[in-house]
Amino acid sequence: MLAQRFRDYRKRMRLTQKELSHKSGLSAFTISGFEKGSGTGITMASFIKLLSVIISFQ
């Protein structure tokens, strides 16, 4: 649920996964996996990096 909400918000901010990857320092593969809910997820530190980038686009 969290991943889906994050993806929807990212899209509303008109940010691609590639742009988010570049700005956060995380791989697009990591971001894609998180948004799909696959794999083992991401660390709290990585999630905070993603949120920091998203928030800066408001």
PQR file of N, CA, C, O and H, with PARSE charges and radii, in Angstrom:
ATOM      1  N   MET A   1       0.824  -1.191   0.000 -0.4000 1.5000
ATOM      2  CA  MET A   1       0.000   0.000   0.000 -0.0000 2.0000
ATOM      3  C   MET A   1       0.875   1.265   0.000  0.5500 1.7000
ATOM      4  O   MET A   1       0.609   2.204  -0.750 -0.5500 1.4000
ATOM      5  N   LEU A   2       1.899   1.284   0.829 -0.4000 1.5000
ATOM      6  CA  LEU A   2       2.792   2.439   0.896 -0.0000 2.0000
ATOM      7  C   LEU A   2       3.493   2.657  -0.436  0.5500 1.7000
ATOM      8  O   LEU A   2       3.607   3.790  -0.903 -0.5500 1.4000
ATOM      9  H   LEU A   2       2.115   0.522   1.439  0.4000 1.0000
ATOM     10  N   ALA A   3       3.958   1.582  -1.043 -0.4000 1.5000
ATOM     11  CA  ALA A   3       4.663   1.684  -2.319 -0.0000 2.0000
ATOM     12  C   ALA A   3       3.751   2.233  -3.414  0.5500 1.7000
ATOM     13  O   ALA A   3       4.174   3.057  -4.224 -0.5500 1.4000
ATOM     14  H   ALA A   3       3.865   0.662  -0.663  0.4000 1.0000
ATOM     15  N   GLN A   4       2.517   1.781  -3.434 -0.4000 1.5000
ATOM     16  CA  GLN A   4       1.567   2.253  -4.441 -0.0000 2.0000
ATOM     17  C   GLN A   4       1.264   3.739  -4.252  0.5500 1.7000
ATOM     18  O   GLN A   4       1.183   4.491  -5.223 -0.5500 1.4000
ATOM     19  H   GLN A   4       2.173   1.111  -2.775  0.4000 1.0000
ATOM     20  N   ARG A   5       1.100   4.150  -3.014 -0.4000 1.5000
ATOM     21  CA  ARG A   5       0.843   5.566  -2.740 -0.0000 2.0000
ATOM     22  C   ARG A   5       2.043   6.418  -3.127  0.5500 1.7000
ATOM     23  O   ARG A   5       1.890   7.516  -3.662 -0.5500 1.4000
ATOM     24  H   ARG A   5       1.166   3.540  -2.225  0.4000 1.0000
ATOM     25  N   PHE A   6       3.241   5.902  -2.852 -0.4000 1.5000
ATOM     26  CA  PHE A   6       4.454   6.615  -3.226 -0.0000 2.0000
ATOM     27  C   PHE A   6       4.524   6.776  -4.741  0.5500 1.7000
ATOM     28  O   PHE A   6       4.799   7.869  -5.236 -0.5500 1.4000
ATOM     29  H   PHE A   6       3.365   5.010  -2.417  0.4000 1.0000
ATOM     30  N   ARG A   7       4.276   5.693  -5.481 -0.4000 1.5000
ATOM     31  CA  ARG A   7       4.318   5.734  -6.952 -0.0000 2.0000
ATOM     32  C   ARG A   7       3.310   6.752  -7.491  0.5500 1.7000
ATOM     33  O   ARG A   7       3.636   7.543  -8.377 -0.5500 1.4000
ATOM     34  H   ARG A   7       4.052   4.805  -5.079  0.4000 1.0000
ATOM     35  N   ASP A   8       2.094   6.731  -6.959 -0.4000 1.5000
ATOM     36  CA  ASP A   8       1.068   7.667  -7.408 -0.0000 2.0000
ATOM     37  C   ASP A   8       1.496   9.113  -7.155  0.5500 1.7000
ATOM     38  O   ASP A   8       1.294   9.984  -8.002 -0.5500 1.4000
ATOM     39  H   ASP A   8       1.829   6.088  -6.240  0.4000 1.0000
ATOM     40  N   TYR A   9       2.080   9.358  -6.002 -0.4000 1.5000
ATOM     41  CA  TYR A   9       2.533  10.710  -5.681 -0.0000 2.0000
ATOM     42  C   TYR A   9       3.678  11.129  -6.594  0.5500 1.7000
ATOM     43  O   TYR A   9       3.712  12.264  -7.069 -0.5500 1.4000
ATOM     44  H   TYR A   9       2.244   8.651  -5.314  0.4000 1.0000
ATOM     45  N   ARG A  10       4.619  10.214  -6.843 -0.4000 1.5000
ATOM     46  CA  ARG A  10       5.737  10.513  -7.746 -0.0000 2.0000
ATOM     47  C   ARG A  10       5.210  10.906  -9.116  0.5500 1.7000
ATOM     48  O   ARG A  10       5.693  11.858  -9.728 -0.5500 1.4000
ATOM     49  H   ARG A  10       4.592   9.292  -6.458  0.4000 1.0000
ATOM     50  N   LYS A  11       4.229  10.174  -9.588 -0.4000 1.5000
ATOM     51  CA  LYS A  11       3.664  10.469 -10.905 -0.0000 2.0000
ATOM     52  C   LYS A  11       2.941  11.817 -10.919  0.5500 1.7000
ATOM     53  O   LYS A  11       3.014  12.549 -11.906 -0.5500 1.4000
ATOM     54  H   LYS A  11       3.836   9.400  -9.091  0.4000 1.0000
ATOM     55  N   ARG A  12       2.250  12.143  -9.838 -0.4000 1.5000
ATOM     56  CA  ARG A  12       1.591  13.449  -9.760 -0.0000 2.0000
ATOM     57  C   ARG A  12       2.605  14.587  -9.774  0.5500 1.7000
ATOM     58  O   ARG A  12       2.316  15.680 -10.261 -0.5500 1.4000
ATOM     59  H   ARG A  12       2.191  11.548  -9.037  0.4000 1.0000
ATOM     60  N   MET A  13       3.792  14.325  -9.238 -0.4000 1.5000
ATOM     61  CA  MET A  13       4.862  15.322  -9.250 -0.0000 2.0000
ATOM     62  C   MET A  13       5.578  15.354 -10.605  0.5500 1.7000
ATOM     63  O   MET A  13       6.488  16.154 -10.823 -0.5500 1.4000
ATOM     64  H   MET A  13       4.027  13.438  -8.842  0.4000 1.0000
ATOM     65  N   ARG A  14       5.149  14.477 -11.502 -0.4000 1.5000
ATOM     66  CA  ARG A  14       5.725  14.367 -12.851 -0.0000 2.0000
ATOM     67  C   ARG A  14       7.221  14.059 -12.816  0.5500 1.7000
ATOM     68  O   ARG A  14       8.016  14.626 -13.566 -0.5500 1.4000
ATOM     69  H   ARG A  14       4.410  13.828 -11.326  0.4000 1.0000
ATOM     70  N   LEU A  15       7.569  13.151 -11.926 -0.4000 1.5000
ATOM     71  CA  LEU A  15       8.948  12.684 -11.793 -0.0000 2.0000
ATOM     72  C   LEU A  15       9.026  11.255 -12.322  0.5500 1.7000
ATOM     73  O   LEU A  15       8.220  10.405 -11.942 -0.5500 1.4000
ATOM     74  H   LEU A  15       6.924  12.691 -11.316  0.4000 1.0000
ATOM     75  N   THR A  16       9.974  10.994 -13.180 -0.4000 1.5000
ATOM     76  CA  THR A  16      10.177   9.622 -13.640 -0.0000 2.0000
ATOM     77  C   THR A  16      11.051   8.880 -12.631  0.5500 1.7000
ATOM     78  O   THR A  16      11.700   9.491 -11.782 -0.5500 1.4000
ATOM     79  H   THR A  16      10.629  11.684 -13.489  0.4000 1.0000
ATOM     80  N   GLN A  17      11.056   7.568 -12.740 -0.4000 1.5000
ATOM     81  CA  GLN A  17      11.929   6.782 -11.877 -0.0000 2.0000
ATOM     82  C   GLN A  17      13.387   7.126 -12.148  0.5500 1.7000
ATOM     83  O   GLN A  17      14.207   7.152 -11.230 -0.5500 1.4000
ATOM     84  H   GLN A  17      10.528   7.072 -13.430  0.4000 1.0000
ATOM     85  N   LYS A  18      13.703   7.387 -13.402 -0.4000 1.5000
ATOM     86  CA  LYS A  18      15.080   7.738 -13.767 -0.0000 2.0000
ATOM     87  C   LYS A  18      15.494   9.063 -13.121  0.5500 1.7000
ATOM     88  O   LYS A  18      16.601   9.173 -12.594 -0.5500 1.4000
ATOM     89  H   LYS A  18      13.037   7.365 -14.148  0.4000 1.0000
ATOM     90  N   GLU A  19      14.622  10.059 -13.157 -0.4000 1.5000
ATOM     91  CA  GLU A  19      14.920  11.347 -12.525 -0.0000 2.0000
ATOM     92  C   GLU A  19      15.067  11.186 -11.014  0.5500 1.7000
ATOM     93  O   GLU A  19      15.975  11.746 -10.400 -0.5500 1.4000
ATOM     94  H   GLU A  19      13.723   9.970 -13.585  0.4000 1.0000
ATOM     95  N   LEU A  20      14.168  10.417 -10.433 -0.4000 1.5000
ATOM     96  CA  LEU A  20      14.216  10.171  -9.002 -0.0000 2.0000
ATOM     97  C   LEU A  20      15.496   9.437  -8.631  0.5500 1.7000
ATOM     98  O   LEU A  20      16.102   9.720  -7.598 -0.5500 1.4000
ATOM     99  H   LEU A  20      13.430   9.962 -10.931  0.4000 1.0000
ATOM    100  N   SER A  21      15.900   8.507  -9.462 -0.4000 1.5000
ATOM    101  CA  SER A  21      17.131   7.766  -9.246 -0.0000 2.0000
ATOM    102  C   SER A  21      18.334   8.708  -9.239  0.5500 1.7000
ATOM    103  O   SER A  21      19.190   8.644  -8.356 -0.5500 1.4000
ATOM    104  H   SER A  21      15.407   8.277 -10.301  0.4000 1.0000
ATOM    105  N   HIS A  22      18.376   9.569 -10.231 -0.4000 1.5000
ATOM    106  CA  HIS A  22      19.495  10.515 -10.348 -0.0000 2.0000
ATOM    107  C   HIS A  22      19.565  11.446  -9.136  0.5500 1.7000
ATOM    108  O   HIS A  22      20.647  11.694  -8.604 -0.5500 1.4000
ATOM    109  H   HIS A  22      17.681   9.621 -10.948  0.4000 1.0000
ATOM    110  N   LYS A  23      18.436  11.949  -8.709 -0.4000 1.5000
ATOM    111  CA  LYS A  23      18.411  12.920  -7.619 -0.0000 2.0000
ATOM    112  C   LYS A  23      18.599  12.287  -6.240  0.5500 1.7000
ATOM    113  O   LYS A  23      19.096  12.937  -5.320 -0.5500 1.4000
ATOM    114  H   LYS A  23      17.557  11.747  -9.142  0.4000 1.0000
ATOM    115  N   SER A  24      18.202  11.024  -6.095 -0.4000 1.5000
ATOM    116  CA  SER A  24      18.301  10.372  -4.786 -0.0000 2.0000
ATOM    117  C   SER A  24      19.587   9.582  -4.604  0.5500 1.7000
ATOM    118  O   SER A  24      19.997   9.306  -3.476 -0.5500 1.4000
ATOM    119  H   SER A  24      17.798  10.495  -6.842  0.4000 1.0000
ATOM    120  N   GLY A  25      20.226   9.218  -5.715 -0.4000 1.5000
ATOM    121  CA  GLY A  25      21.418   8.398  -5.623 -0.0000 2.0000
ATOM    122  C   GLY A  25      21.117   6.910  -5.527  0.5500 1.7000
ATOM    123  O   GLY A  25      22.029   6.099  -5.366 -0.5500 1.4000
ATOM    124  H   GLY A  25      19.893   9.443  -6.630  0.4000 1.0000
ATOM    125  N   LEU A  26      19.854   6.550  -5.624 -0.4000 1.5000
ATOM    126  CA  LEU A  26      19.452   5.142  -5.602 -0.0000 2.0000
ATOM    127  C   LEU A  26      19.270   4.669  -7.036  0.5500 1.7000
ATOM    128  O   LEU A  26      19.006   5.476  -7.928 -0.5500 1.4000
ATOM    129  H   LEU A  26      19.113   7.208  -5.755  0.4000 1.0000
ATOM    130  N   SER A  27      19.407   3.382  -7.260 -0.4000 1.5000
ATOM    131  CA  SER A  27      19.257   2.875  -8.622 -0.0000 2.0000
ATOM    132  C   SER A  27      17.784   2.855  -9.032  0.5500 1.7000
ATOM    133  O   SER A  27      16.891   2.727  -8.193 -0.5500 1.4000
ATOM    134  H   SER A  27      19.622   2.727  -6.536  0.4000 1.0000
ATOM    135  N   ALA A  28      17.553   2.981 -10.326 -0.4000 1.5000
ATOM    136  CA  ALA A  28      16.188   2.883 -10.848 -0.0000 2.0000
ATOM    137  C   ALA A  28      15.620   1.496 -10.566  0.5500 1.7000
ATOM    138  O   ALA A  28      14.416   1.344 -10.362 -0.5500 1.4000
ATOM    139  H   ALA A  28      18.278   3.084 -11.007  0.4000 1.0000
ATOM    140  N   PHE A  29      16.485   0.489 -10.554 -0.4000 1.5000
ATOM    141  CA  PHE A  29      16.074  -0.881 -10.237 -0.0000 2.0000
ATOM    142  C   PHE A  29      15.512  -0.950  -8.811  0.5500 1.7000
ATOM    143  O   PHE A  29      14.491  -1.598  -8.579 -0.5500 1.4000
ATOM    144  H   PHE A  29      17.464   0.613 -10.719  0.4000 1.0000
ATOM    145  N   THR A  30      16.166  -0.296  -7.871 -0.4000 1.5000
ATOM    146  CA  THR A  30      15.713  -0.267  -6.482 -0.0000 2.0000
ATOM    147  C   THR A  30      14.363   0.425  -6.370  0.5500 1.7000
ATOM    148  O   THR A  30      13.465  -0.057  -5.680 -0.5500 1.4000
ATOM    149  H   THR A  30      16.995   0.230  -8.059  0.4000 1.0000
ATOM    150  N   ILE A  31      14.227   1.551  -7.046 -0.4000 1.5000
ATOM    151  CA  ILE A  31      12.979   2.315  -7.003 -0.0000 2.0000
ATOM    152  C   ILE A  31      11.843   1.516  -7.632  0.5500 1.7000
ATOM    153  O   ILE A  31      10.741   1.453  -7.086 -0.5500 1.4000
ATOM    154  H   ILE A  31      14.956   1.943  -7.606  0.4000 1.0000
ATOM    155  N   SER A  32      12.118   0.911  -8.778 -0.4000 1.5000
ATOM    156  CA  SER A  32      11.110   0.096  -9.456 -0.0000 2.0000
ATOM    157  C   SER A  32      10.669  -1.073  -8.576  0.5500 1.7000
ATOM    158  O   SER A  32       9.475  -1.346  -8.448 -0.5500 1.4000
ATOM    159  H   SER A  32      13.013   0.962  -9.221  0.4000 1.0000
ATOM    160  N   GLY A  33      11.623  -1.751  -7.981 -0.4000 1.5000
ATOM    161  CA  GLY A  33      11.297  -2.876  -7.102 -0.0000 2.0000
ATOM    162  C   GLY A  33      10.458  -2.447  -5.915  0.5500 1.7000
ATOM    163  O   GLY A  33       9.512  -3.137  -5.536 -0.5500 1.4000
ATOM    164  H   GLY A  33      12.593  -1.530  -8.085  0.4000 1.0000
ATOM    165  N   PHE A  34      10.801  -1.310  -5.328 -0.4000 1.5000
ATOM    166  CA  PHE A  34      10.030  -0.794  -4.205 -0.0000 2.0000
ATOM    167  C   PHE A  34       8.600  -0.493  -4.628  0.5500 1.7000
ATOM    168  O   PHE A  34       7.656  -0.884  -3.942 -0.5500 1.4000
ATOM    169  H   PHE A  34      11.570  -0.750  -5.637  0.4000 1.0000
ATOM    170  N   GLU A  35       8.432   0.200  -5.756 -0.4000 1.5000
ATOM    171  CA  GLU A  35       7.100   0.580  -6.203 -0.0000 2.0000
ATOM    172  C   GLU A  35       6.246  -0.627  -6.594  0.5500 1.7000
ATOM    173  O   GLU A  35       5.022  -0.593  -6.471 -0.5500 1.4000
ATOM    174  H   GLU A  35       9.200   0.517  -6.314  0.4000 1.0000
ATOM    175  N   LYS A  36       6.893  -1.685  -7.064 -0.4000 1.5000
ATOM    176  CA  LYS A  36       6.156  -2.903  -7.432 -0.0000 2.0000
ATOM    177  C   LYS A  36       5.887  -3.793  -6.224  0.5500 1.7000
ATOM    178  O   LYS A  36       5.063  -4.705  -6.284 -0.5500 1.4000
ATOM    179  H   LYS A  36       7.888  -1.712  -7.165  0.4000 1.0000
ATOM    180  N   GLY A  37       6.590  -3.519  -5.127 -0.4000 1.5000
ATOM    181  CA  GLY A  37       6.423  -4.343  -3.941 -0.0000 2.0000
ATOM    182  C   GLY A  37       7.147  -5.672  -4.043  0.5500 1.7000
ATOM    183  O   GLY A  37       6.860  -6.607  -3.296 -0.5500 1.4000
ATOM    184  H   GLY A  37       7.259  -2.778  -5.078  0.4000 1.0000
ATOM    185  N   SER A  38       8.088  -5.750  -4.973 -0.4000 1.5000
ATOM    186  CA  SER A  38       8.818  -7.003  -5.149 -0.0000 2.0000
ATOM    187  C   SER A  38      10.127  -6.985  -4.380  0.5500 1.7000
ATOM    188  O   SER A  38      10.567  -5.939  -3.904 -0.5500 1.4000
ATOM    189  H   SER A  38       8.322  -4.991  -5.580  0.4000 1.0000
ATOM    190  N   GLY A  39      10.721  -8.113  -4.270 -0.4000 1.5000
ATOM    191  CA  GLY A  39      12.003  -8.196  -3.589 -0.0000 2.0000
ATOM    192  C   GLY A  39      11.855  -8.042  -2.092  0.5500 1.7000
ATOM    193  O   GLY A  39      10.783  -8.270  -1.532 -0.5500 1.4000
ATOM    194  H   GLY A  39      10.363  -8.963  -4.657  0.4000 1.0000
ATOM    195  N   THR A  40      12.929  -7.657  -1.461 -0.4000 1.5000
ATOM    196  CA  THR A  40      12.939  -7.534  -0.004 -0.0000 2.0000
ATOM    197  C   THR A  40      12.600  -6.129   0.461  0.5500 1.7000
ATOM    198  O   THR A  40      12.576  -5.870   1.665 -0.5500 1.4000
ATOM    199  H   THR A  40      13.800  -7.472  -1.916  0.4000 1.0000
ATOM    200  N   GLY A  41      12.340  -5.221  -0.461 -0.4000 1.5000
ATOM    201  CA  GLY A  41      12.019  -3.857  -0.080 -0.0000 2.0000
ATOM    202  C   GLY A  41      13.263  -2.991  -0.014  0.5500 1.7000
ATOM    203  O   GLY A  41      14.315  -3.347  -0.544 -0.5500 1.4000
ATOM    204  H   GLY A  41      12.359  -5.431  -1.438  0.4000 1.0000
ATOM    205  N   ILE A  42      13.127  -1.859   0.638 -0.4000 1.5000
ATOM    206  CA  ILE A  42      14.255  -0.935   0.760 -0.0000 2.0000
ATOM    207  C   ILE A  42      14.479  -0.618   2.227  0.5500 1.7000
ATOM    208  O   ILE A  42      13.614  -0.857   3.070 -0.5500 1.4000
ATOM    209  H   ILE A  42      12.271  -1.570   1.068  0.4000 1.0000
ATOM    210  N   THR A  43      15.627  -0.088   2.511 -0.4000 1.5000
ATOM    211  CA  THR A  43      15.935   0.297   3.892 -0.0000 2.0000
ATOM    212  C   THR A  43      15.222   1.601   4.235  0.5500 1.7000
ATOM    213  O   THR A  43      14.774   2.331   3.350 -0.5500 1.4000
ATOM    214  H   THR A  43      16.330   0.105   1.826  0.4000 1.0000
ATOM    215  N   MET A  44      15.125   1.875   5.505 -0.4000 1.5000
ATOM    216  CA  MET A  44      14.509   3.117   5.958 -0.0000 2.0000
ATOM    217  C   MET A  44      15.320   4.312   5.455  0.5500 1.7000
ATOM    218  O   MET A  44      14.746   5.337   5.086 -0.5500 1.4000
ATOM    219  H   MET A  44      15.489   1.282   6.223  0.4000 1.0000
ATOM    220  N   ALA A  45      16.635   4.188   5.438 -0.4000 1.5000
ATOM    221  CA  ALA A  45      17.489   5.281   4.956 -0.0000 2.0000
ATOM    222  C   ALA A  45      17.210   5.582   3.486  0.5500 1.7000
ATOM    223  O   ALA A  45      17.157   6.746   3.089 -0.5500 1.4000
ATOM    224  H   ALA A  45      17.101   3.355   5.737  0.4000 1.0000
ATOM    225  N   SER A  46      17.034   4.545   2.685 -0.4000 1.5000
ATOM    226  CA  SER A  46      16.733   4.732   1.263 -0.0000 2.0000
ATOM    227  C   SER A  46      15.357   5.353   1.080  0.5500 1.7000
ATOM    228  O   SER A  46      15.171   6.222   0.227 -0.5500 1.4000
ATOM    229  H   SER A  46      17.078   3.600   3.007  0.4000 1.0000
ATOM    230  N   PHE A  47      14.404   4.914   1.869 -0.4000 1.5000
ATOM    231  CA  PHE A  47      13.052   5.472   1.787 -0.0000 2.0000
ATOM    232  C   PHE A  47      13.065   6.955   2.137  0.5500 1.7000
ATOM    233  O   PHE A  47      12.367   7.750   1.507 -0.5500 1.4000
ATOM    234  H   PHE A  47      14.555   4.209   2.562  0.4000 1.0000
ATOM    235  N   ILE A  48      13.842   7.324   3.123 -0.4000 1.5000
ATOM    236  CA  ILE A  48      13.947   8.730   3.508 -0.0000 2.0000
ATOM    237  C   ILE A  48      14.581   9.543   2.384  0.5500 1.7000
ATOM    238  O   ILE A  48      14.170  10.679   2.146 -0.5500 1.4000
ATOM    239  H   ILE A  48      14.408   6.678   3.636  0.4000 1.0000
ATOM    240  N   LYS A  49      15.569   8.989   1.691 -0.4000 1.5000
ATOM    241  CA  LYS A  49      16.158   9.680   0.534 -0.0000 2.0000
ATOM    242  C   LYS A  49      15.095   9.939  -0.527  0.5500 1.7000
ATOM    243  O   LYS A  49      15.017  11.036  -1.080 -0.5500 1.4000
ATOM    244  H   LYS A  49      15.902   8.067   1.885  0.4000 1.0000
ATOM    245  N   LEU A  50      14.280   8.929  -0.807 -0.4000 1.5000
ATOM    246  CA  LEU A  50      13.227   9.087  -1.811 -0.0000 2.0000
ATOM    247  C   LEU A  50      12.228  10.153  -1.389  0.5500 1.7000
ATOM    248  O   LEU A  50      11.824  10.985  -2.202 -0.5500 1.4000
ATOM    249  H   LEU A  50      14.344   8.038  -0.358  0.4000 1.0000
ATOM    250  N   LEU A  51      11.834  10.133  -0.142 -0.4000 1.5000
ATOM    251  CA  LEU A  51      10.881  11.130   0.350 -0.0000 2.0000
ATOM    252  C   LEU A  51      11.459  12.540   0.281  0.5500 1.7000
ATOM    253  O   LEU A  51      10.747  13.491  -0.039 -0.5500 1.4000
ATOM    254  H   LEU A  51      12.162   9.458   0.519  0.4000 1.0000
ATOM    255  N   SER A  52      12.729  12.672   0.578 -0.4000 1.5000
ATOM    256  CA  SER A  52      13.385  13.988   0.530 -0.0000 2.0000
ATOM    257  C   SER A  52      13.316  14.585  -0.878  0.5500 1.7000
ATOM    258  O   SER A  52      13.054  15.776  -1.049 -0.5500 1.4000
ATOM    259  H   SER A  52      13.308  11.899   0.838  0.4000 1.0000
ATOM    260  N   VAL A  53      13.555  13.739  -1.876 -0.4000 1.5000
ATOM    261  CA  VAL A  53      13.506  14.217  -3.262 -0.0000 2.0000
ATOM    262  C   VAL A  53      12.082  14.587  -3.636  0.5500 1.7000
ATOM    263  O   VAL A  53      11.853  15.645  -4.221 -0.5500 1.4000
ATOM    264  H   VAL A  53      13.768  12.772  -1.737  0.4000 1.0000
ATOM    265  N   ILE A  54      11.129  13.738  -3.310 -0.4000 1.5000
ATOM    266  CA  ILE A  54       9.731  13.994  -3.652 -0.0000 2.0000
ATOM    267  C   ILE A  54       9.252  15.286  -3.002  0.5500 1.7000
ATOM    268  O   ILE A  54       8.593  16.102  -3.647 -0.5500 1.4000
ATOM    269  H   ILE A  54      11.315  12.878  -2.835  0.4000 1.0000
ATOM    270  N   ILE A  55       9.576  15.469  -1.748 -0.4000 1.5000
ATOM    271  CA  ILE A  55       9.124  16.663  -1.017 -0.0000 2.0000
ATOM    272  C   ILE A  55       9.718  17.935  -1.608  0.5500 1.7000
ATOM    273  O   ILE A  55       9.068  18.981  -1.616 -0.5500 1.4000
ATOM    274  H   ILE A  55      10.111  14.807  -1.224  0.4000 1.0000
ATOM    275  N   SER A  56      10.939  17.849  -2.098 -0.4000 1.5000
ATOM    276  CA  SER A  56      11.579  19.039  -2.654 -0.0000 2.0000
ATOM    277  C   SER A  56      10.936  19.508  -3.960  0.5500 1.7000
ATOM    278  O   SER A  56      11.198  20.623  -4.411 -0.5500 1.4000
ATOM    279  H   SER A  56      11.466  17.000  -2.092  0.4000 1.0000
ATOM    280  N   PHE A  57      10.101  18.672  -4.568 -0.4000 1.5000
ATOM    281  CA  PHE A  57       9.452  19.014  -5.829 -0.0000 2.0000
ATOM    282  C   PHE A  57       8.096  19.674  -5.642  0.5500 1.7000
ATOM    283  O   PHE A  57       7.428  19.975  -6.631 -0.5500 1.4000
ATOM    284  H   PHE A  57       9.888  17.766  -4.202  0.4000 1.0000
ATOM    285  N   GLN A  58       7.676  19.903  -4.432 -0.4000 1.5000
ATOM    286  CA  GLN A  58       6.361  20.529  -4.204 -0.0000 2.0000
ATOM    287  C   GLN A  58       6.366  21.974  -4.548  0.5500 1.7000
ATOM    288  O   GLN A  58       5.342  22.643  -4.414 -0.5500 1.4000
ATOM    289  H   GLN A  58       8.219  19.659  -3.629  0.4000 1.0000
TER
END
